[in-house]
Amino acid sequence: MIQEASFTGVIRIIFYIILISFIIRLIARIALPIVVKKAEENMRNRADNFYRSQQPPRPEGDVKVESNKKKDKREIDGEYVDYVEIKD
């Protein structure tokens, strides 16, 4: 049994495909920003919690100065100057 597609059937299928794609785009345009915003908040909260757990709590008024600069031997001993002795 072979069935042939009618012109109205083909037009109806094309119309349904366009309608479904329009509905999917509309839902994505509305829902995607909400989902991204929730994910961003979640990641920010996790990062804040991780950062807070890494630092021990300090009493109020306590000040601590941290430096990333490593002390070099030359800074402690003084500046090294390379020279050549000239004989007259």
N, CA, C and O atoms as a GROMACS GRO file, in nm:
protein
  352
    1MET      N    1   0.084  -0.116   0.000
    1MET     CA    2   0.000   0.000   0.000
    1MET      C    3   0.090   0.125   0.000
    1MET      O    4   0.165   0.148   0.095
    2ILE      N    5   0.082   0.200  -0.101
    2ILE     CA    6   0.161   0.320  -0.116
    2ILE      C    7   0.069   0.440  -0.100
    2ILE      O    8  -0.038   0.448  -0.159
    3GLN      N    9   0.116   0.533  -0.015
    3GLN     CA   10   0.037   0.654   0.005
    3GLN      C   11   0.114   0.772  -0.052
    3GLN      O   12   0.236   0.780  -0.041
    4GLU      N   13   0.040   0.861  -0.112
    4GLU     CA   14   0.102   0.979  -0.169
    4GLU      C   15   0.072   1.098  -0.078
    4GLU      O   16  -0.036   1.108  -0.018
    5ALA      N   17   0.168   1.188  -0.070
    5ALA     CA   18   0.150   1.307   0.012
    5ALA      C   19   0.072   1.410  -0.067
    5ALA      O   20   0.100   1.436  -0.184
    6SER      N   21  -0.025   1.466  -0.002
    6SER     CA   22  -0.102   1.570  -0.068
    6SER      C   23  -0.034   1.706  -0.043
    6SER      O   24   0.047   1.721   0.048
    7PHE      N   25  -0.069   1.801  -0.124
    7PHE     CA   26  -0.011   1.934  -0.112
    7PHE      C   27  -0.048   1.997   0.022
    7PHE      O   28   0.036   2.059   0.086
    8THR      N   29  -0.172   1.982   0.064
    8THR     CA   30  -0.214   2.040   0.192
    8THR      C   31  -0.145   1.971   0.309
    8THR      O   32  -0.116   2.036   0.409
    9GLY      N   33  -0.116   1.843   0.299
    9GLY     CA   34  -0.044   1.772   0.404
    9GLY      C   35   0.099   1.823   0.419
    9GLY      O   36   0.148   1.838   0.530
   10VAL      N   37   0.166   1.848   0.307
   10VAL     CA   38   0.303   1.900   0.309
   10VAL      C   39   0.304   2.040   0.369
   10VAL      O   40   0.391   2.071   0.451
   11ILE      N   41   0.210   2.124   0.331
   11ILE     CA   42   0.200   2.260   0.384
   11ILE      C   43   0.173   2.255   0.535
   11ILE      O   44   0.229   2.333   0.611
   12ARG      N   45   0.086   2.164   0.577
   12ARG     CA   46   0.055   2.150   0.719
   12ARG      C   47   0.180   2.109   0.799
   12ARG      O   48   0.203   2.163   0.907
   13ILE      N   49   0.258   2.016   0.747
   13ILE     CA   50   0.380   1.973   0.816
   13ILE      C   51   0.480   2.089   0.824
   13ILE      O   52   0.540   2.109   0.929
   14ILE      N   53   0.498   2.165   0.718
   14ILE     CA   54   0.588   2.280   0.719
   14ILE      C   55   0.539   2.383   0.822
   14ILE      O   56   0.619   2.441   0.895
   15PHE      N   57   0.408   2.406   0.826
   15PHE     CA   58   0.351   2.499   0.923
   15PHE      C   59   0.378   2.453   1.066
   15PHE      O   60   0.414   2.534   1.151
   16TYR      N   61   0.362   2.323   1.093
   16TYR     CA   62   0.388   2.270   1.228
   16TYR      C   63   0.537   2.285   1.265
   16TYR      O   64   0.569   2.319   1.379
   17ILE      N   65   0.625   2.259   1.171
   17ILE     CA   66   0.769   2.273   1.198
   17ILE      C   67   0.803   2.418   1.231
   17ILE      O   68   0.877   2.444   1.326
   18ILE      N   69   0.751   2.512   1.153
   18ILE     CA   70   0.776   2.654   1.180
   18ILE      C   71   0.716   2.695   1.314
   18ILE      O   72   0.779   2.768   1.390
   19LEU      N   73   0.596   2.648   1.345
   19LEU     CA   74   0.530   2.682   1.471
   19LEU      C   75   0.608   2.626   1.590
   19LEU      O   76   0.628   2.696   1.690
   20ILE      N   77   0.652   2.502   1.581
   20ILE     CA   78   0.728   2.440   1.691
   20ILE      C   79   0.862   2.512   1.709
   20ILE      O   80   0.903   2.537   1.823
   21SER      N   81   0.931   2.547   1.601
   21SER     CA   82   1.059   2.618   1.614
   21SER      C   83   1.038   2.757   1.675
   21SER      O   84   1.122   2.803   1.752
   22PHE      N   85   0.928   2.824   1.640
   22PHE     CA   86   0.897   2.954   1.698
   22PHE      C   87   0.871   2.942   1.849
   22PHE      O   88   0.917   3.026   1.926
   23ILE      N   89   0.798   2.841   1.890
   23ILE     CA   90   0.768   2.819   2.032
   23ILE      C   91   0.896   2.787   2.109
   23ILE      O   92   0.916   2.837   2.219
   24ILE      N   93   0.983   2.704   2.051
   24ILE     CA   94   1.110   2.670   2.118
   24ILE      C   95   1.196   2.795   2.132
   24ILE      O   96   1.256   2.815   2.238
   25ARG      N   97   1.204   2.879   2.029
   25ARG     CA   98   1.281   3.003   2.038
   25ARG      C   99   1.225   3.095   2.145
   25ARG      O  100   1.301   3.156   2.221
   26LEU      N  101   1.093   3.106   2.151
   26LEU     CA  102   1.029   3.193   2.250
   26LEU      C  103   1.058   3.146   2.392
   26LEU      O  104   1.090   3.226   2.480
   27ILE      N  105   1.046   3.017   2.414
   27ILE     CA  106   1.075   2.962   2.547
   27ILE      C  107   1.222   2.981   2.582
   27ILE      O  108   1.254   3.018   2.695
   28ALA      N  109   1.311   2.957   2.488
   28ALA     CA  110   1.454   2.974   2.514
   28ALA      C  111   1.488   3.120   2.543
   28ALA      O  112   1.570   3.148   2.630
   29ARG      N  113   1.425   3.212   2.472
   29ARG     CA  114   1.452   3.353   2.492
   29ARG      C  115   1.405   3.400   2.630
   29ARG      O  116   1.464   3.490   2.689
   30ILE      N  117   1.299   3.340   2.680
   30ILE     CA  118   1.247   3.377   2.813
   30ILE      C  119   1.321   3.301   2.924
   30ILE      O  120   1.359   3.361   3.024
   31ALA      N  121   1.341   3.173   2.907
   31ALA     CA  122   1.393   3.088   3.015
   31ALA      C  123   1.545   3.091   3.026
   31ALA      O  124   1.597   3.077   3.137
   32LEU      N  125   1.616   3.108   2.919
   32LEU     CA  126   1.762   3.100   2.922
   32LEU      C  127   1.825   3.206   3.012
   32LEU      O  128   1.914   3.172   3.089
   33PRO      N  129   1.785   3.332   3.006
   33PRO     CA  130   1.845   3.430   3.098
   33PRO      C  131   1.820   3.397   3.245
   33PRO      O  132   1.906   3.421   3.330
   34ILE      N  133   1.704   3.343   3.275
   34ILE     CA  134   1.674   3.306   3.414
   34ILE      C  135   1.765   3.193   3.460
   34ILE      O  136   1.818   3.198   3.571
   35VAL      N  137   1.784   3.093   3.377
   35VAL     CA  138   1.870   2.980   3.411
   35VAL      C  139   2.015   3.025   3.427
   35VAL      O  140   2.083   2.982   3.520
   36VAL      N  141   2.062   3.110   3.338
   36VAL     CA  142   2.200   3.159   3.346
   36VAL      C  143   2.220   3.243   3.472
   36VAL      O  144   2.324   3.232   3.538
   37LYS      N  145   2.122   3.325   3.506
   37LYS     CA  146   2.132   3.408   3.626
   37LYS      C  147   2.138   3.322   3.752
   37LYS      O  148   2.218   3.350   3.842
   38LYS      N  149   2.056   3.218   3.758
   38LYS     CA  150   2.058   3.127   3.874
   38LYS      C  151   2.192   3.055   3.883
   38LYS      O  152   2.246   3.040   3.993
   39ALA      N  153   2.246   3.011   3.771
   39ALA     CA  154   2.375   2.942   3.772
   39ALA      C  155   2.486   3.036   3.816
   39ALA      O  156   2.576   2.995   3.889
   40GLU      N  157   2.481   3.162   3.772
   40GLU     CA  158   2.582   3.259   3.812
   40GLU      C  159   2.575   3.286   3.962
   40GLU      O  160   2.679   3.291   4.029
   41GLU      N  161   2.455   3.302   4.017
   41GLU     CA  162   2.440   3.322   4.161
   41GLU      C  163   2.493   3.202   4.238
   41GLU      O  164   2.561   3.218   4.340
   42ASN      N  165   2.462   3.082   4.191
   42ASN     CA  166   2.508   2.960   4.257
   42ASN      C  167   2.660   2.954   4.258
   42ASN      O  168   2.720   2.922   4.361
   43MET      N  169   2.723   2.983   4.145
   43MET     CA  170   2.869   2.978   4.138
   43MET      C  171   2.932   3.086   4.226
   43MET      O  172   3.034   3.062   4.291
   44ARG      N  173   2.872   3.206   4.230
   44ARG     CA  174   2.924   3.313   4.313
   44ARG      C  175   2.914   3.275   4.462
   44ARG      O  176   3.008   3.300   4.538
   45ASN      N  177   2.802   3.216   4.502
   45ASN     CA  178   2.787   3.172   4.641
   45ASN      C  179   2.888   3.064   4.678
   45ASN      O  180   2.944   3.066   4.787
   46ARG      N  181   2.912   2.971   4.588
   46ARG     CA  182   3.010   2.866   4.614
   46ARG      C  183   3.150   2.923   4.628
   46ARG      O  184   3.226   2.881   4.715
   47ALA      N  185   3.184   3.019   4.542
   47ALA     CA  186   3.317   3.081   4.549
   47ALA      C  187   3.332   3.160   4.679
   47ALA      O  188   3.437   3.155   4.743
   48ASP      N  189   3.227   3.232   4.719
   48ASP     CA  190   3.233   3.307   4.845
   48ASP      C  191   3.249   3.213   4.964
   48ASP      O  192   3.330   3.239   5.054
   49ASN      N  193   3.174   3.104   4.965
   49ASN     CA  194   3.185   3.007   5.075
   49ASN      C  195   3.324   2.944   5.079
   49ASN      O  196   3.380   2.924   5.186
   50PHE      N  197   3.379   2.913   4.963
   50PHE     CA  198   3.513   2.855   4.957
   50PHE      C  199   3.616   2.954   5.009
   50PHE      O  200   3.706   2.917   5.085
   51TYR      N  201   3.605   3.080   4.968
   51TYR     CA  202   3.700   3.182   5.009
   51TYR      C  203   3.692   3.204   5.160
   51TYR      O  204   3.794   3.218   5.227
   52ARG      N  205   3.571   3.208   5.212
   52ARG     CA  206   3.554   3.228   5.357
   52ARG      C  207   3.608   3.110   5.437
   52ARG      O  208   3.659   3.128   5.547
   53SER      N  209   3.596   2.990   5.383
   53SER     CA  210   3.643   2.872   5.457
   53SER      C  211   3.795   2.863   5.457
   53SER      O  212   3.853   2.798   5.543
   54GLN      N  213   3.861   2.928   5.360
   54GLN     CA  214   4.006   2.924   5.352
   54GLN      C  215   4.072   3.019   5.452
   54GLN      O  216   4.184   2.993   5.496
   55GLN      N  217   4.006   3.127   5.488
   55GLN     CA  218   4.065   3.225   5.578
   55GLN      C  219   4.010   3.205   5.719
   55GLN      O  220   3.888   3.201   5.738
   56PRO      N  221   4.098   3.191   5.817
   56PRO     CA  222   4.048   3.179   5.954
   56PRO      C  223   3.990   3.312   6.001
   56PRO      O  224   4.042   3.417   5.964
   57PRO      N  225   3.885   3.308   6.080
   57PRO     CA  226   3.825   3.434   6.126
   57PRO      C  227   3.919   3.506   6.222
   57PRO      O  228   3.981   3.444   6.309
   58ARG      N  229   3.928   3.637   6.206
   58ARG     CA  230   4.012   3.719   6.293
   58ARG      C  231   3.922   3.805   6.381
   58ARG      O  232   3.814   3.846   6.340
   59PRO      N  233   3.969   3.832   6.502
   59PRO     CA  234   3.890   3.920   6.586
   59PRO      C  235   3.884   4.061   6.528
   59PRO      O  236   3.974   4.103   6.456
   60GLU      N  237   3.778   4.133   6.560
   60GLU     CA  238   3.760   4.267   6.506
   60GLU      C  239   3.871   4.359   6.555
   60GLU      O  240   3.906   4.358   6.673
   61GLY      N  241   3.927   4.438   6.466
   61GLY     CA  242   4.034   4.530   6.500
   61GLY      C  243   4.172   4.470   6.479
   61GLY      O  244   4.271   4.544   6.486
   62ASP      N  245   4.183   4.341   6.453
   62ASP     CA  246   4.312   4.277   6.430
   62ASP      C  247   4.357   4.307   6.287
   62ASP      O  248   4.280   4.288   6.192
   63VAL      N  249   4.479   4.353   6.272
   63VAL     CA  250   4.531   4.390   6.140
   63VAL      C  251   4.649   4.302   6.109
   63VAL      O  252   4.738   4.283   6.192
   64LYS      N  253   4.651   4.247   5.988
   64LYS     CA  254   4.761   4.163   5.945
   64LYS      C  255   4.802   4.208   5.806
   64LYS      O  256   4.719   4.216   5.715
   65VAL      N  257   4.930   4.238   5.789
   65VAL     CA  258   4.981   4.282   5.660
   65VAL      C  259   5.048   4.164   5.594
   65VAL      O  260   5.141   4.105   5.649
   66GLU      N  261   5.001   4.129   5.474
   66GLU     CA  262   5.057   4.017   5.400
   66GLU      C  263   5.125   4.071   5.276
   66GLU      O  264   5.073   4.162   5.211
   67SER      N  265   5.242   4.016   5.244
   67SER     CA  266   5.316   4.060   5.127
   67SER      C  267   5.349   3.939   5.041
   67SER      O  268   5.385   3.833   5.093
   68ASN      N  269   5.337   3.954   4.912
   68ASN     CA  270   5.371   3.847   4.820
   68ASN      C  271   5.516   3.855   4.774
   68ASN      O  272   5.563   3.767   4.703
   69LYS      N  273   5.586   3.961   4.813
   69LYS     CA  274   5.723   3.981   4.770
   69LYS      C  275   5.816   3.889   4.850
   69LYS      O  276   5.816   3.889   4.973
   70LYS      N  277   5.893   3.811   4.778
   70LYS     CA  278   5.989   3.721   4.842
   70LYS      C  279   6.118   3.798   4.868
   70LYS      O  280   6.161   3.877   4.785
   71LYS      N  281   6.179   3.775   4.984
   71LYS     CA  282   6.306   3.841   5.015
   71LYS      C  283   6.417   3.769   4.942
   71LYS      O  284   6.429   3.646   4.947
   72ASP      N  285   6.498   3.847   4.875
   72ASP     CA  286   6.609   3.793   4.798
   72ASP      C  287   6.737   3.809   4.881
   72ASP      O  288   6.749   3.902   4.961
   73LYS      N  289   6.832   3.719   4.862
   73LYS     CA  290   6.956   3.724   4.937
   73LYS      C  291   7.031   3.855   4.914
   73LYS      O  292   7.090   3.911   5.006
   74ARG      N  293   7.027   3.904   4.790
   74ARG     CA  294   7.097   4.027   4.757
   74ARG      C  295   7.036   4.146   4.829
   74ARG      O  296   7.107   4.241   4.862
   75GLU      N  297   6.907   4.144   4.854
   75GLU     CA  298   6.844   4.254   4.926
   75GLU      C  299   6.889   4.256   5.072
   75GLU      O  300   6.902   4.363   5.132
   76ILE      N  301   6.912   4.140   5.128
   76ILE     CA  302   6.954   4.133   5.268
   76ILE      C  303   7.101   4.174   5.281
   76ILE      O  304   7.135   4.252   5.370
   77ASP      N  305   7.188   4.121   5.193
   77ASP     CA  306   7.331   4.146   5.202
   77ASP      C  307   7.371   4.280   5.142
   77ASP      O  308   7.482   4.327   5.168
   78GLY      N  309   7.289   4.341   5.066
   78GLY     CA  310   7.324   4.465   4.997
   78GLY      C  311   7.328   4.441   4.848
   78GLY      O  312   7.303   4.330   4.801
   79GLU      N  313   7.359   4.543   4.774
   79GLU     CA  314   7.358   4.533   4.629
   79GLU      C  315   7.494   4.482   4.579
   79GLU      O  316   7.598   4.529   4.624
   80TYR      N  317   7.493   4.388   4.489
   80TYR     CA  318   7.614   4.331   4.432
   80TYR      C  319   7.654   4.414   4.311
   80TYR      O  320   7.572   4.437   4.221
   81VAL      N  321   7.779   4.459   4.307
   81VAL     CA  322   7.828   4.537   4.194
   81VAL      C  323   7.945   4.462   4.133
   81VAL      O  324   8.043   4.430   4.200
   82ASP      N  325   7.933   4.435   4.005
   82ASP     CA  326   8.040   4.366   3.933
   82ASP      C  327   8.140   4.471   3.884
   82ASP      O  328   8.101   4.569   3.821
   83TYR      N  329   8.267   4.450   3.913
   83TYR     CA  330   8.366   4.548   3.872
   83TYR      C  331   8.490   4.478   3.821
   83TYR      O  332   8.513   4.360   3.849
   84VAL      N  333   8.570   4.552   3.746
   84VAL     CA  334   8.696   4.503   3.695
   84VAL      C  335   8.806   4.595   3.748
   84VAL      O  336   8.793   4.717   3.740
   85GLU      N  337   8.913   4.537   3.801
   85GLU     CA  338   9.021   4.616   3.856
   85GLU      C  339   9.112   4.658   3.743
   85GLU      O  340   9.156   4.576   3.662
   86ILE      N  341   9.142   4.788   3.736
   86ILE     CA  342   9.229   4.842   3.631
   86ILE      C  343   9.361   4.879   3.694
   86ILE      O  344   9.365   4.952   3.792
   87LYS      N  345   9.474   4.826   3.637
   87LYS     CA  346   9.609   4.857   3.689
   87LYS      C  347   9.670   4.965   3.600
   87LYS      O  348   9.663   4.958   3.477
   88ASP      N  349   9.730   5.067   3.665
   88ASP     CA  350   9.795   5.176   3.592
   88ASP      C  351   9.940   5.148   3.573
   88ASP      O  352  10.010   5.229   3.513
   0.00000   0.00000   0.00000
